[in-house]
Amino acid sequence: MLFFRSGLLLLALTTFASAQSSIKLIPMPREVHATADVPLPNGVRVVCAAPCSEEDHFAATDLGTSLQQRNISSVSPSGFVIELTRLTNHPIPNFTAEMKPEGYVISASHDALTVTAATAEGLFYGAQTVKQLIVGDGPRAVLRAANIRDWPAMKYRGLDDDLSRGPVPTLDFQKKQIRTIATYKLNIYSPYFEHTQQYASNPLMAPPGGSLSASDAKALVTYAQAYHVTIIPEQEAFGHLHHNLTWEQYSALAETPHGDVLAPGQPGSIPLIKQMFDELAVLYPGPFLHIGADETVDLGTGQTKADVDARGLGAVYLDFMQRIVTALQPLHRKLLFWGDIAQDSPDLLKKMPQSFKDSTIAIAWTYNPDPRGFDRYLTPFTQAGFETWVAPGVNNWSRVYPNNSYALLNIQEFIRDGQRLGSTGALTTIWNDDGEGLENMNWYGILFGAAASWQKGESSIPQFEDSYAQVFHGDMTGDLNEAQKEMMLAHDLLKQQAKTGDGSDGLFWLDPMSKDGQVYADKIRPYTHELRLHAERALTLIAEARAAAPAPPKTFSATAAPYNPADAYPSNPTSLRETDAIDALELGARRMDFIGLKFQLADEIAQGYQRAYDMRMTTDHAQRMDVARELSAINGTNGRIADLRDTYSLIRDLYQQAWLRSNRPYALRPVLEHYDYTIGLWLARSDKIRVAQRQWADSHTLPTAAELDIPAPPPAAAIH
C-alpha cells in the first residue's frame, strides 16, 4: 500500500503544472494553491472527525451522496481520505476572525485532504468545494488536490425566484433548487409571491394547483435548513397585487379599479397586509420577510390622487411604507423592500425615523449593464443610513433563452459596486414576465450570481465562462461553454445589430407575414443567416458534448476486481450532469434558430407566390408546370408552410416536456394554446393557399397575393 501511495505521489508531482492550471471552481476561492492530481481508482473515504455534530454529519453525507451519484465510492476502505473537521480539533494559525462565520481551509497531503472550519456552515461550504475538486466519474475520477483558504465577500447570497407570472415549480424541484444553490454557496432562497402563497385568512387569492400550501412552505423551510439556506418569502405588500385586487371583496382597497396597487388611504389596506404577513411569519421562521413595494405605478392616479398632488409621490409612498413597517413590527423581522421608488426621494429617506431604517433593508435593483456604474441606485440609501442589498437579474424574461451577455455584465458590475458601497447581500433575480420561463434555462446566470456574491471585488467573466461546463455539467470537452457563448452571440445580433429590442420570445411568436411582422422582417432580414449559424453551432456543440460523455457503469464497488483501463468504460471519464438544463439549452437554441428560419421562409413564400403570379397568363405548358411547382414549394409536402407548422409543433412538444420537469401543470395551458393557435394560423393559411392551388389547376387563374394575405416580396437586394 505504501508503494502504491508513493507511486501516486510521484505521478502527481509530474503533473503539478497542469493541475495548477486545470482547477476550475465556482465560486473561485480567495486562495488556491494546486498541489498535484491524485487518481481515485478506489474512490474515497469521507470521514467526519469526532465529535461529529449532526450538521457536520450531514455535510459528510451530502458529499458522499454526491460522489456516489457519480459512481465514486465514498466509503471505500482503501479510498483516498477526505476528512471534515472543526477548527477546535485542527487549529490553523491563519484562520482569521473574518473567516470564522462561513470560511474554511482545505489542506492537501499525499494521502489525505482535510477540510477545516469553525462552523457548520464553513465545513459544509468546504465540502462543496471538494465536490468540484474531484473531476470525472467512477474509477477514472481524479482529485485536483489543492491548499485553499476561502471565505465569502458578502454575508447574504441568494436567489429571488418569480412564482407569480405563470410557472410555479413543484416542491420537488424547489428542493432541487435548494440543493443546487447551496452547492455553489448561496444561502438565501426567496420565492416571490403576488398571489401564489396560500393564506387561510385570504382563501380566495391563491389559484388551485398553482400555489404553495402551508405544508409546502414548512417542508421547504425544513429541507433548506440542512443546506444552510434561509427561505425569505417575498409577498408583494403595496404594488403588483392585481390578482388579489380583482376579487370584489378587495375592490375598495385598489388605487384604481382592478389595478395593481393598494390605496394607502383605505382603512382596509394595512389589515390585509398584516393578515398575510402574520401567516408568513409562522410558515417561514427566518429572520427576514420581504414586502416588495416596487413599481407602484398606479399610485396617485386613483384614490390617492389628491394626496399625491398635495404632498408628492415620494411622501405618500414612504408614509405608507412607514405604516406597513409599524404594523409588522410585532413580528420582530427585518423587512426587505425594493428600492426603485424610494431611491427617487433621497432627502425624504434621510428624514425617515431611525426605527424604520433599523427595521428594513433596501434592495437596489436594475437588470442591464451600465457603463456609468450602479452607485446611483445605492447611494440614496447608504447616505441615509440604510443597510442595502443589490439585485441583478438573469435576463430570462421574454426571451427564448436568457440573454447572458447582458446578465453576466449586470451581475458582475452591480455586485462589484454593491460590495464597494457596503451592501451586505445580493439577490440574483428570475422574472417570468411573459409566463413562459423555464427554470432550467437560468442556471448559467444563477451560478455566476453565486460566484460574484461570494468572491471579493469584480468577478471574472472569462474565468466563469471557462469553468461552467466542467463544474456544472461534468463536460470535459468545453463544448457546452462554447454553446452558451453562441447563444450570447445570437442575442447580440438581435439586440445590438438588428435592434429588435429585448423580446426574442416576441419574435418567436410574431407572424412574419403580418403588418407588424413585416416591420421586424426588415430589421432582422440582414442577420437571419448569421443568427441561425450561431444557434445551429450551439446545437452541434451540445450534440458533441453528449456524444463525448456517454453514461458510465451504474455501480461501483470497492471490493470489485482491480481496475483495468481496458475495461469497457467511456474514454471520456465523465458523464454529463444536470441534463435537464442541457435539454433547456437545446430548446433555447432551437427556438432561436427558428426565429431566423421563420423570417426566411416567409420571404420565400412571398417571392415564390410573386413568381407564380407573374406567370399566371402563360399558355406555355412548361411554365404552367413551373407555377404549380412554385405553389407546391409553398404549400406541398415539405413546403414552406409545412416547415413552419412542423417546427412549431416539435418545439411545442419539447417545451411541454421541459415545463413539466420543473413546474406544476398550472399555467402551462395558455402557453400550449399559444402554440396551438399559431400552428392553427399556418394550417388556415395552408387551406387558403390550397384553394388557390385548385383554382390554378381548374382555371389557370390565381388570386392576388393580397387576397391570400401574402405580403409583397422584399427587394432582391435585401435578401442575404
Buried (B, 14 or more C-beta within 10 A) or exposed (E): EEEEEEEBBEEBEEBBEEBBEBBBBBBBBBEBEBBBBBBBBBBBBBBBBEEBEEBBEBBBBBBBEBBBEBBBBBBBEEBBEBBBBBBEEBEBEEBEEEBBBBBBBBBBEBBBBBBBBBBBBBBBBBBBBBBBBBBBBBBBBBBBBBBBBBBBBBBBBBBBBBBBBBBBBBBEBBBBBBBBBBBBBBBBBBBBBBBBBBBEEBEBBBBEEBBBEBEBBBBBBEBBBBBBBBBBBBBBBBBBBBBBBBBEEBEEBBBBEEBBBBBBBBEEBBEBBBBBBBBBBEBBEBEBBBBBBBBBBBBBEBBBBEBBEEEBBBBBBBBBBBBBBBBBEEBEBBBBBBBBBBBEBBEBBBEBEEEBBEBBBBBBBBBBBBEEBBBBBBBBBBEBEBBBBBBBBBBBBBBBBBBBBBBBBBBBBBBBBBBBBEBBBBBBBBBBBBBBBBBBBBBBBBBBBBBBBBBEEBBBBEBBBBBBBBBBBBBBBBBBBBBBBBBBBBBBBBBEBBEBEBBBBBBBBBBBBBEEBBEBBEBBBBBBEBBBBBBBBBBBBBEBBBEBBEEBBEEBEBEEEEBEEEEEBBEBBBBBBBEBBBBBBBBBBBBBBBBBBBBBBBBBBBBBBBBBBEBBEEEEEEEBEBBBBBBBBBBBEEBBBBBBBEBBBEBBEBBBEBBEBBBBEBBBEEBBEBBBEBBEBBBEBBEBBBEBBEEBEEEEEBBEBEEBEBBEBBEEEEBE
